[in-house]
Each structure stands twice: as structure tokens, then as C-alpha cells.
Amino acid sequence: MSPTSAPEQLGNAALQRMLQRRSAWPLAQPGPDEQTLQRILGAAACAPDHAGLMPWRFKYVRDAQRQQLLQQVLACPEAQTPQAQDMHGKFTAKLTTAPVVIVLAERQVPHPKAPDFEQTLACGAAVMNMLNAAHFLGFHGFWSTAPGVLPELLKRVMGFEPGDRILGLLNLGTPPHTPSTPPRPQVSAYAQPWPSA
């Protein structure tokens, strides 16, 4: 048996670390500092991106800016309907529980070689890269949808383009207790060789 090379050892260690990633909620301090956050955001640029369209757009808030964003969201006329008021608690939890909140949006660009679904997949890959980067750097992430009218409120308050579509929120921080790695399905449950034996 040949000895394991240094690159292979590093690769195995990185893969083992990635396989321990899981989502966690709630998330508290510490969150990534600004320099670390920029590294996490930079991981999005490594996503597969047919035609180089970069269809993802992100805006983020941290620390005191979270409350400022929440107050502006709750002050919108659309947040005053009975249905929206019933969700103010959820809006508050989504925008202020984690130390860092990244609002995720998709900006479709018409292109003959990159159909809409490819651009949506590219956005998902960009977010997954950020989740993995956060995990490698010692933080946890939680990717969730924005409930009710919150997507439109965030779009307006944060200055996204009219054609942007909010894909959800990525919260980053540290869980109060390190969560255990959940059981994973066997590869054979979702991948089979062809032709089958």
C-alpha cells in the first residue's frame, strides 16, 4: 500500500470536517468578525456560474444594525396589516437572533446559454459555499426562508433592485451547545451505478 500523500491527507481532513457540517439554531455570539465575514462572503465567488453572470446578490447586517433594520422593516405600511403584525415576532427572531444576518437574493440575467434554473442553482451553490466556509472557520450557519411579507419588506428597506428575488436569510454565529452531527443517508439511497448489476 502506497503512503498517503500530503495533499491527500489534507483533502481527507477537509472532507471529514465538511461531513460534520450541520445547521444550528439559535445562534449567538461570537459571530465572525468583519475580516472573517469577508472571507466567508468570498467563498460565494467559487460557485459554478455558467457565463459568469454572478446572479447572487447579498446584503448583510451585524450587531446594532440588526435592530436598525428590524425597526425600519416594522415601520413599513405593509407590516401593519393584521396578518403581518401576527408575524412580527418571527421577523424579530429572523433578523436579530444571530450576530450576522445575510439577506440572500437572486438577480436573473437573460442569457441564451444560462437558463433561469441554472442561475438559481448557481445562487444555491454560492450560499452552500458560504455555509461550508463558515463551518471551516469555526462558526455555524442557518439558511432559512423569510416568512410572510418579509422578503418584500427587506427588498425595499435594504435597496435591492425591483427584479431581485429574495431567496432567504443566512444567519451566522455560534450555537449555545455544539450540535451533534445528524445521521446521514447511505450513498446508495440516492446514487446508483449505471447499468445496475
N, C-alpha and C positions, 0 to 999 in steps of 0.2 A: 504494500500500500504506500503510495507516494505521500510525502509530508504535505500538510496543508499550507498553501502559500499565504503570505501576509495579506494580500488583497482579499483572498477568500476568507481568511479569519475575520477581517474587518467586515466583509459582506455578511457573513453568518451572524456576527454580533449585532449588526444593524438590523438584519431581518428578524432576529429573535426579539430585539427591542420593539420593532414595529408590530410584531404579532401580539405584544402585550398592550397595545393601544386600545382604549375604550373611552366612550363618552362618560361624562360625570356631571352631576347636578345635585345640589347647588355648587357654585364656585365662589371662592372668597380670595382675599389677599393671601399671599402675594400674587400679583399678576406680572406678566412680562413688562419690563421697563421699556422705554421708547426704543432704545437700540435693539433690544431683543425682538420687540414687536416688528421693527422694520425688517429684520431677518425672516421672521415668520411670514410677513406680507410678501417678501421677495420670493418665497418658495412658490407662490402662485404663478410666477412667470415661467416656471419649468413645466407647466401643464401642456399636454398635447394641444396644439392650436392650429388647425388647418387654415392656411392662407395668412397666418399671423394677424388675425383680426383683434385679438385680445378682447373678447366680448364681455369680460367681467369688469365690474366697477364696484369699488368698496369705499365706504366712509366709516370712520371709527371714532369712538368716544371712550374716554377713560376718566376715572377719578371724579372730580367735581363736575366735569362736563356732562356726565350721565344725568345728573339731576337737572341740569340746564336743558338738556334735550327733552327729558320727560316733561318738564313744565311747559315747554313750547308745544309739545305734542298734545298734552291735555287741554291746552288753551284753544286749540283749533275748533271751529264750529262743528265739524263732523264728529268731534269727540264728545259732543254734548247730547247726542241722542240717547234715549234710554238704553238701547242695545249697546252702544259704545260705553256708556257710563258703567254698565254691568261688567265691562272688561277692563276698567281702569286698573284694577288690582293685577291683572295679568300683564298689562302694559308696563306697570311699575316693576314687576318681577323680571320681565324680559330685558328691560333697559337699565336696571340698577343693581341687580344681584351680583353679577360678575364684575371684576375690576376693569375688564376691557370688553367692549361690545363692538363688533364689526358688523355693519349692515351690508348685506350682500345683494348685489343687483346684476342683472344681465342686460347688456346693450347689444341687441341684434344688429348686424350689419348685412344688408343684402349682398350676396356674393354667389356667383354661378357655381363655384366649386366647394362651397362650405354651406350646406343647407342648415336650416334653423336648428334641427336636432343636434347636429354636430357642434354648433355653438353652445347649446345648452349643456351638452356633455363636457365641453371644454371648461365651462364655468364650474361644473361639479368637480372636475379634476383639479381645478385651481384651489377650490375650497378644501378638498381632501389633502392636497399638498400642504396647505396651511395647518390642518389638523395634525398631520404627521410631523411637521416641523415643530409645532408647539409641544408635541409629545416628546420628541427627541431632546428638546431643550428643557424638559422637566416640568411642563405645565399640562393642564388638561383643557379640553375644549368641548363645547356642546353646540351642535348645529341644530337649530330648530326653525320652524316656520314662525312668521309674525301673525298673530291672531287678529281676526276681525278686520277693522279698518286701519289697523296699524301700518300695513305696507304703504297705503296711500298717504297717510299722515307723515310717515318717515320720508317718503319720496318728496313731499312738498317742503317740510321743515328743513331737511338736510340739503336741498338743492340738487336732487337728481334730475336728469333730463326727462321730459314728458314721456318719451318712448321707453324708458328704462323699466324693467320688471324686477320687483323686489323678490329675491329668492329665499330670504330668511335672515337669521341672525347667527353669527358665530360668537359665542361667549368664551372668553379665555380667563383662566385663573387657576386656583389650587383648591381641590376639594377638602373639606374638613378631615376626612379619613380617606386614605388611599383605597380606591375601589379595587376589588378583585377582578381578574380577567375572566370574562364570561366564557362558558363552553363554546367552542367553535364547531360548526358543522364539518363533517368529513368532506374532503375534496370530491369524493365520488358522488356526493349528494347533488353537486351542481356542475361537474365536469366529467365527461366520459370520452374515451378514445374512440376514434372512428377509423375503420369499421370496428364495431364491437366484436369481442371474441365469441 
